[in-house]
Amino acid sequence: MSLSSPAEPSGPGDANADVAALTYEQAREELVGVVQRLEAGQVPLEEALALWERGEALAARCQSWLDDARARLAAVAEHDDPS
């Protein structure tokens, strides 16, 4: 069984539009890298802002996957316990 989630809408020209196609694992792995780069403090301000925005999009994608998984688990639990 594979987990799938619908693509999230993004505005035209959105630099982070590709985030909607990432799996949870891909988004989480990239988010870890973004955080590490930001924590290192070695990127220019403009790049840091772009990384921050990318990190926000990645975190939202991960949260979307987790919310969907939680809802699916709740539906299964509800189905298994008809009381």
N, C-alpha and C positions, 0 to 999 in steps of 0.2 A: 504494500500500500504506500503510495507516495503522497506527501503533503503538498498541496498546491494552494496558492493564494492568488486571487485576482490582482492584476496589475493596478497599482495606485495611479490616479490621475496626476499629471504634471503639466505645467504650463508650457506653451511653445517656447522653444529655445532654452529649456531648462537644462542646465549643465549636469544635473543629477538625475535626469530622466531614466538612465540605465539602471538605477537602483531598484526600480520596480520589478525588474526581471531577475534579480538576484535571489538565490536560495537563502535560507536563514544562515547556514554555515558560511556562505560567501560574504554576506553582509556583515556578519559578526567578525570574521577574520579581517576584512578590510577596515572595519571600525576600530579594531584593536591597533592596526597599523596607523590609522589617522591619529588616535589618541597618543600613541608613542611619539609620533612626529611633532605633535603640538606640545607635548610635555618636554621634549628636548629643547624647544625654544630656538631652534636654529633656522627657522623659515622666515622670510620677509613678511611684513604685515599683510600685504594683499594675498599672498599664498596662504597665510594662516587663516584669514577670513574665509577663503574658498574651502580650506580643509575643514573649518568649523561647520560651514554649511553642508559639506559632504557628510560630515559626522552626524549632523542632525538628521539628514535624510536616511542615513544608514541605521541610526538608532530607531527612527520611526518605522523603517522596514522590519527590523527585528521585532519591535513591539507588535506590529501587525501580524507577523507570523505567530508570535506567542499568543496573542489574543484569539486568533483563529484556532490554534491548537487547543486552547483552553475551552473554547466554545464547543469544539468537536468532542472533546472528552466529556464535557458536561452533558452533551446530547446522548452520548453512548451510556453514561452512567444513569441518565434519566430513563433511557430505553430498557436498561437491564433491571431497574428497580421501579416497577409500575405502581407502587403504592402511593 
